[in-house]
């Protein structure tokens, strides 16, 4: 993928960039699929994507940091926000 393609995909999901850095809200989940030798490696629960000139940086909810060149990124998945259940705890009606 290219920098422009990733930026367009994240923008299409309604995510806003601040100086080429996208922050994924807590109620959403992003997974990046990255090429690995002979395999595809998913990078799960990405909370921040920083798009640099020649590479991108991914930060996960576990505070892991990954750096990849754009040609290694095969795709990404952004899950929609889950609606609230509208249920109350306890015996309230």
DSSP file (Angstrom, degrees, kcal/mol; ACC not computed):
  #  RESIDUE AA STRUCTURE BP1 BP2  ACC     N-H-->O    O-->H-N    N-H-->O    O-->H-N    TCO  KAPPA ALPHA  PHI   PSI    X-CA   Y-CA   Z-CA
    1    1 A X              0   0    0      0, 0.0     2,-0.2     0, 0.0    72,-0.2   0.000 360.0 360.0 360.0 163.9    0.0    0.0    0.0
    2    2 A X     >  -     0   0    0      1,-0.1     4,-2.3    69,-0.1     5,-0.2  -0.678 360.0-108.6-109.4 167.5    1.1    3.6   -0.3
    3    3 A X  H  > S+     0   0    0     -2,-0.2     4,-2.5     1,-0.2     5,-0.2   0.917 121.0  49.8 -58.6 -44.8    1.0    6.4    2.2
    4    4 A X  H  > S+     0   0    0      1,-0.2     4,-2.4     2,-0.2    -1,-0.2   0.877 109.5  51.3 -64.5 -38.3   -1.9    8.1    0.2
    5    5 A X  H  > S+     0   0    0      2,-0.2     4,-2.3     1,-0.2    -1,-0.2   0.921 112.0  45.7 -65.7 -44.4   -3.9    4.8    0.1
    6    6 A X  H  X S+     0   0    0     -4,-2.3     4,-2.5     2,-0.2     5,-0.2   0.920 113.9  49.1 -65.1 -44.0   -3.6    4.3    3.9
    7    7 A X  H  X S+     0   0    0     -4,-2.5     4,-2.3    -5,-0.2    -2,-0.2   0.904 112.2  48.8 -61.9 -41.4   -4.5    7.9    4.6
    8    8 A X  H  X S+     0   0    0     -4,-2.4     4,-2.2     2,-0.2    -2,-0.2   0.897 111.3  49.6 -66.2 -40.3   -7.5    7.7    2.3
    9    9 A X  H  X S+     0   0    0     -4,-2.3     4,-0.9     2,-0.2    -2,-0.2   0.921 113.5  45.1 -65.4 -44.2   -8.7    4.5    3.9
   10   10 A X  H  <>S+     0   0    0     -4,-2.5     5,-2.0     1,-0.2     3,-0.4   0.888 113.6  50.1 -67.6 -38.4   -8.4    5.9    7.4
   11   11 A X  H ><5S+     0   0    0     -4,-2.3     3,-1.9    -5,-0.2    -1,-0.2   0.876 104.8  57.8 -65.8 -37.2  -10.1    9.1    6.4
   12   12 A X  H 3<5S+     0   0    0     -4,-2.2    -1,-0.2     1,-0.3    -2,-0.2   0.761 100.6  58.2 -64.2 -24.4  -12.9    7.2    4.8
   13   13 A X  T 3<5S-     0   0    0     -4,-0.9    -1,-0.3    -3,-0.4    -2,-0.2   0.382 125.5-104.2 -84.4   3.6  -13.5    5.6    8.2
   14   14 A X  T < 5S+     0   0    0     -3,-1.9     2,-0.4     1,-0.3    -3,-0.2   0.593  74.6 142.5  86.3  10.6  -14.1    9.0    9.6
   15   15 A X      < -     0   0    0     -5,-2.0     2,-0.4     7,-0.0    -1,-0.3  -0.705  40.5-143.6 -88.2 136.5  -10.7    9.2   11.4
   16   16 A X        -     0   0    0     -2,-0.4     7,-0.7     7,-0.2     2,-0.3  -0.791   7.8-137.6-102.5 141.0   -9.0   12.6   11.3
   17   17 A X  B     -A   22   0A   0     -2,-0.4     2,-0.5     5,-0.2     5,-0.2  -0.747   7.3-160.9 -96.9 143.6   -5.2   13.1   11.0
   18   18 A X  S    S-     0   0    0      3,-2.4     3,-0.4    -2,-0.3    -2,-0.0  -0.936  83.6 -25.1-121.2 104.5   -3.2   15.6   13.0
   19   19 A X  S    S-     0   0    0     -2,-0.5    -1,-0.1     1,-0.2     3,-0.1   0.946 128.1 -47.4  54.7  54.7    0.1   16.2   11.2
   20   20 A X  S    S+     0   0    0      1,-0.2    31,-3.1    30,-0.1     2,-0.5   0.678 115.6 117.4  62.5  22.0    0.0   12.8    9.5
   21   21 A X  E     - B   0  50A   0     -3,-0.4    -3,-2.4    29,-0.2     2,-0.5  -0.977  47.7-161.9-120.9 120.8   -0.9   11.0   12.7
   22   22 A X  E     -AB  17  49A   0     27,-3.2    27,-2.8    -2,-0.5     2,-0.5  -0.855   3.2-157.2 -99.8 132.6   -4.2    9.1   13.0
   23   23 A X  E     - B   0  48A   0     -7,-0.7     2,-0.5    -2,-0.5    -7,-0.2  -0.952  10.0-144.3-110.4 125.8   -5.5    8.2   16.4
   24   24 A X        -     0   0    0     23,-2.6     6,-0.1    -2,-0.5    -9,-0.0  -0.781  24.3-121.0 -89.8 123.4   -8.0    5.4   16.5
   25   25 A X    >   -     0   0    0     -2,-0.5     3,-1.7     1,-0.1    -1,-0.1  -0.168  22.2-110.4 -62.6 158.4  -10.7    5.9   19.2
   26   26 A X  T 3  S+     0   0    0      1,-0.3    -1,-0.1     3,-0.1    -2,-0.0   0.805 116.2  57.2 -59.6 -33.0  -11.1    3.4   22.0
   27   27 A X  T 3  S+     0   0    0     54,-0.1    55,-0.8     2,-0.0    -1,-0.3   0.519 102.4  66.2 -80.9  -3.4  -14.5    2.2   20.7
   28   28 A X    <   -     0   0    0     -3,-1.7     2,-0.4    53,-0.2    52,-0.1  -0.727  69.2-150.5-109.9 162.9  -12.9    1.3   17.3
   29   29 A X  E     -C   79   0A   0     50,-0.8    50,-3.2    -2,-0.3     2,-0.4  -0.996   7.3-165.7-137.3 132.5  -10.4   -1.4   16.5
   30   30 A X  E     -CD  78  46A   0     16,-0.6    16,-2.5    -2,-0.4     2,-0.4  -0.948   2.7-172.0-119.8 138.1   -7.8   -1.4   13.7
   31   31 A X  E     -C   77   0A   0     46,-2.8    46,-2.9    -2,-0.4     2,-0.5  -0.998   7.9-157.5-128.0 128.3   -5.8   -4.3   12.4
   32   32 A X  E     -CD  76  43A   0     11,-2.0    11,-3.0    -2,-0.4     2,-0.6  -0.904   8.6-146.2-105.9 133.4   -2.9   -3.9    9.9
   33   33 A X  E     -CD  75  42A   0     42,-2.9    41,-2.8    -2,-0.5    42,-1.4  -0.887  22.3-173.1-100.5 123.1   -1.9   -6.9    7.8
   34   34 A X  E     -CD  73  41A   0      7,-2.7     7,-3.3    -2,-0.6     2,-0.3  -0.924  26.2-112.3-123.3 139.9    1.9   -6.9    7.1
   35   35 A X  E     + D   0  40A   0     37,-3.3     2,-0.3    -2,-0.4     5,-0.2  -0.512  36.7 177.2 -70.5 131.7    4.0   -9.1    4.9
   36   36 A X  E >   - D   0  39A   0      3,-2.6     3,-2.5    -2,-0.3     2,-0.3  -0.912  49.8 -71.3-127.5 157.6    6.4  -11.3    6.7
   37   37 A X  T 3  S-     0   0    0     -2,-0.3     3,-0.1     1,-0.3    -2,-0.0  -0.305 117.8 -15.3 -55.0 110.5    8.7  -13.9    5.1
   38   38 A X  T 3  S+     0   0    0     -2,-0.3    -1,-0.3     1,-0.2     2,-0.3   0.597 133.2  59.9  73.8  11.9    6.4  -16.7    4.0
   39   39 A X  E <  S-D   36   0A   0     -3,-2.5    -3,-2.6     2,-0.0     2,-0.5  -0.940  77.2-114.6-156.3 172.6    3.5  -15.4    6.1
   40   40 A X  E     -D   35   0A   0     -2,-0.3     2,-0.6    -5,-0.2    -5,-0.2  -0.992  27.9-155.0-119.0 126.4    1.1  -12.5    6.8
   41   41 A X  E     -D   34   0A   0     -7,-3.3    -7,-2.7    -2,-0.5     2,-0.4  -0.890   5.2-147.8-105.3 121.1    1.5  -10.9   10.3
   42   42 A X  E     -D   33   0A   0     -2,-0.6     2,-0.7    -9,-0.2    -9,-0.2  -0.706   0.7-153.8 -83.9 137.7   -1.5   -9.1   11.8
   43   43 A X  E     -D   32   0A   0    -11,-3.0   -11,-2.0    -2,-0.4     3,-0.4  -0.929  27.0-157.9-107.7 104.9   -0.8   -6.1   14.0
   44   44 A X  E     +     0   0A   0     -2,-0.7    17,-0.2   -13,-0.2   -13,-0.2  -0.414  56.4  15.6 -89.5 157.5   -3.9   -6.0   16.3
   45   45 A X  E    S-     0   0A   0      1,-0.2    16,-1.8    15,-0.1     2,-0.4   0.869  72.4-174.4  52.0  49.3   -5.5   -3.3   18.3
   46   46 A X  E     +DE  30  60A   0    -16,-2.5   -16,-0.6    -3,-0.4    14,-0.3  -0.594  13.3 175.2 -73.7 128.7   -3.6   -0.4   16.6
   47   47 A X  E     +     0   0A   0     12,-3.0   -23,-2.6    -2,-0.4     2,-0.3   0.587  64.9  30.7-110.3 -16.4   -4.4    2.9   18.4
   48   48 A X  E     -BE  23  59A   0     11,-1.6    11,-2.4   -25,-0.2     2,-0.5  -0.984  57.1-169.4-148.4 135.0   -2.1    5.3   16.6
   49   49 A X  E     -BE  22  58A   0    -27,-2.8   -27,-3.2    -2,-0.3     2,-0.6  -0.987   6.1-167.5-124.3 121.1   -0.8    5.4   13.0
   50   50 A X  E     -BE  21  57A   0      7,-2.7     7,-2.5    -2,-0.5     2,-0.8  -0.947   9.0-153.4-112.1 119.7    1.9    7.8   12.1
   51   51 A X  E     + E   0  56A   0    -31,-3.1     5,-0.2    -2,-0.6     2,-0.1  -0.823  18.9 178.1 -96.7 110.5    2.6    8.3    8.4
   52   52 A X        -     0   0    0      3,-2.2   -49,-0.0    -2,-0.8   -32,-0.0  -0.404  44.3 -93.8 -99.1-179.3    6.1    9.3    7.6
   53   53 A X  S    S+     0   0    0      1,-0.2   -50,-0.2    -2,-0.1     3,-0.1   0.934 117.8  11.1 -63.5 -47.6    7.7    9.9    4.2
   54   54 A X  S    S+     0   0    0      1,-0.1    16,-0.6    15,-0.1     2,-0.3   0.497 131.5  19.9-113.9  -6.5    9.2    6.4    3.7
   55   55 A X  E     - F   0  69A   0     14,-0.2    -3,-2.2    15,-0.1     2,-0.3  -0.957  63.9-127.7-153.2 168.9    7.7    4.4    6.5
   56   56 A X  E     -EF  51  68A   0     12,-2.9    12,-2.3    -2,-0.3     2,-0.4  -0.927  14.0-143.6-123.7 153.6    4.8    4.2    8.9
   57   57 A X  E     -EF  50  67A   0     -7,-2.5    -7,-2.7    -2,-0.3     2,-0.4  -0.955  11.9-163.2-116.8 131.8    4.7    3.7   12.7
   58   58 A X  E     -EF  49  66A   0      8,-3.1     8,-2.7    -2,-0.4     2,-0.4  -0.957   1.7-166.6-116.6 132.5    2.0    1.7   14.4
   59   59 A X  E     -EF  48  65A   0    -11,-2.4   -12,-3.0    -2,-0.4   -11,-1.6  -0.973  12.1-154.2-117.2 132.5    1.3    1.8   18.2
   60   60 A X  E >   -E   46   0A   0      4,-2.3     3,-1.8    -2,-0.4   -14,-0.2  -0.491  32.6-103.4-101.2 171.8   -0.9   -0.8   19.8
   61   61 A X  T 3  S+     0   0    0    -16,-1.8   -15,-0.1     1,-0.3   -16,-0.1   0.721 122.4  60.1 -64.5 -21.5   -3.0   -0.8   22.9
   62   62 A X  T 3  S-     0   0    0    -17,-0.2    -1,-0.3     2,-0.1     3,-0.1   0.257 121.7-109.0 -88.3  12.4   -0.3   -2.8   24.6
   63   63 A X    <   +     0   0    0     -3,-1.8     2,-0.3     1,-0.2    -2,-0.1   0.798  69.4 150.0  61.4  32.5    2.1    0.1   24.0
   64   64 A X        -     0   0    0      2,-0.0    -4,-2.3     0, 0.0     2,-0.4  -0.713  34.3-149.8 -88.1 146.8    4.0   -1.9   21.3
   65   65 A X  E     -F   59   0A   0     -2,-0.3     2,-0.4    -6,-0.2    -6,-0.2  -0.979  14.5-177.6-122.4 130.4    5.6    0.1   18.5
   66   66 A X  E     -F   58   0A   0     -8,-2.7    -8,-3.1    -2,-0.4     2,-0.4  -0.967   8.5-162.7-125.6 142.0    6.1   -1.3   15.0
   67   67 A X  E     +F   57   0A   0     -2,-0.4     2,-0.3   -10,-0.2   -10,-0.2  -0.996  17.3 168.4-125.5 129.3    7.8    0.4   12.0
   68   68 A X  E     -F   56   0A   0    -12,-2.3   -12,-2.9    -2,-0.4     2,-0.2  -0.970  35.8-116.3-137.0 150.6    7.2   -0.8    8.5
   69   69 A X  E >   -F   55   0A   0     -2,-0.3     3,-1.6   -14,-0.2     4,-0.5  -0.581  38.5-112.3 -78.7 154.9    7.9    0.4    5.0
   70   70 A X  G >  S+     0   0    0    -16,-0.6     3,-1.2     1,-0.3    -1,-0.1   0.811 112.7  64.2 -61.8 -32.1    4.7    1.0    3.0
   71   71 A X  G 3  S+     0   0    0      1,-0.2    -1,-0.3   -37,-0.0   -69,-0.1   0.687  97.2  58.1 -69.1 -15.5    5.4   -1.8    0.6
   72   72 A X  G <  S+     0   0    0     -3,-1.6   -37,-3.3   -71,-0.1     2,-0.6   0.646  83.2  94.1 -85.5 -15.7    5.1   -4.3    3.4
   73   73 A X  E <   +C   34   0A   0     -3,-1.2   -39,-0.2    -4,-0.5     3,-0.1  -0.686  47.9 177.1 -82.2 118.4    1.6   -3.3    4.4
   74   74 A X  E     -     0   0A   0    -41,-2.8     2,-0.3    -2,-0.6   -40,-0.2   0.760  58.6 -40.8 -92.2 -29.1   -0.9   -5.5    2.6
   75   75 A X  E     -C   33   0A   0    -42,-1.4   -42,-2.9   -74,-0.1     2,-0.3  -0.981  48.7-129.8 179.5 175.2   -4.1   -4.2    4.0
   76   76 A X  E     -C   32   0A   0     -2,-0.3     2,-0.4   -44,-0.2   -44,-0.2  -0.989   6.9-153.6-146.2 154.3   -6.0   -2.9    7.0
   77   77 A X  E     -C   31   0A   0    -46,-2.9   -46,-2.8    -2,-0.3     2,-0.5  -0.997   5.9-170.5-130.8 129.1   -9.2   -3.5    8.8
   78   78 A X  E     -C   30   0A   0     -2,-0.4   -48,-0.2   -48,-0.2     2,-0.2  -0.978  16.8-144.6-120.6 118.9  -11.1   -1.0   10.9
   79   79 A X  E     -C   29   0A   0    -50,-3.2   -50,-0.8    -2,-0.5     3,-0.1  -0.573  23.0-110.2 -82.6 144.2  -14.1   -2.3   12.9
   80   80 A X        -     0   0    0     -2,-0.2     2,-0.1   -52,-0.1    -1,-0.1  -0.284  42.6 -87.7 -68.1 156.1  -17.1   -0.1   13.3
   81   81 A X        -     0   0    0      1,-0.1     2,-0.5   -53,-0.1   -53,-0.2  -0.416  42.9-121.7 -64.1 138.6  -17.9    1.3   16.7
   82   82 A X        -     0   0    0    -55,-0.8    -1,-0.1    -2,-0.1     3,-0.1  -0.713  26.5-122.2 -83.8 128.3  -20.1   -1.1   18.8
   83   83 A X        -     0   0    0     -2,-0.5    -1,-0.1     1,-0.1     2,-0.0  -0.372  34.1 -96.7 -68.1 150.1  -23.3    0.5   19.9
   84   84 A X        -     0   0    0      1,-0.1    -1,-0.1     2,-0.1     0, 0.0  -0.323  24.6-131.3 -63.8 149.0  -24.0    0.7   23.6
   85   85 A X        -     0   0    0      2,-0.1    -1,-0.1    -3,-0.1     3,-0.1   0.703  24.5-139.5 -77.6 -19.7  -26.2   -2.1   25.0
   86   86 A X        +     0   0    0      1,-0.3     2,-0.3     0, 0.0    -1,-0.1   0.671  57.3 132.1  70.7  14.8  -28.5    0.2   26.8
   87   87 A X        -     0   0    0      0, 0.0     2,-0.3     0, 0.0    -1,-0.3  -0.774  48.0-141.4-102.6 146.7  -28.6   -2.2   29.8
   88   88 A X        -     0   0    0     -2,-0.3     2,-0.1     4,-0.2     0, 0.0  -0.792  18.3-117.0-105.1 148.3  -28.1   -1.1   33.4
   89   89 A X  S >  S+     0   0    0     -2,-0.3     3,-0.7     2,-0.1     2,-0.2  -0.473  78.1  10.9 -77.3 153.6  -26.2   -3.0   36.0
   90   90 A X  T 3  S-     0   0    0      1,-0.2    -2,-0.1    -2,-0.1     0, 0.0  -0.501 117.5 -39.6  84.1-148.8  -28.1   -4.3   39.1
   91   91 A X  T 3  S+     0   0    0     -2,-0.2    -1,-0.2     2,-0.0    -2,-0.1   0.258  89.4 128.6-104.6   9.9  -31.8   -4.3   39.5
   92   92 A X    <         0   0    0     -3,-0.7    -4,-0.2     1,-0.1     0, 0.0  -0.330 360.0 360.0 -67.7 148.6  -32.6   -0.9   37.9
   93   93 A X              0   0    0     -6,-0.1    -1,-0.1    -2,-0.0    -3,-0.0   0.384 360.0 360.0-111.3 360.0  -35.3   -0.9   35.2
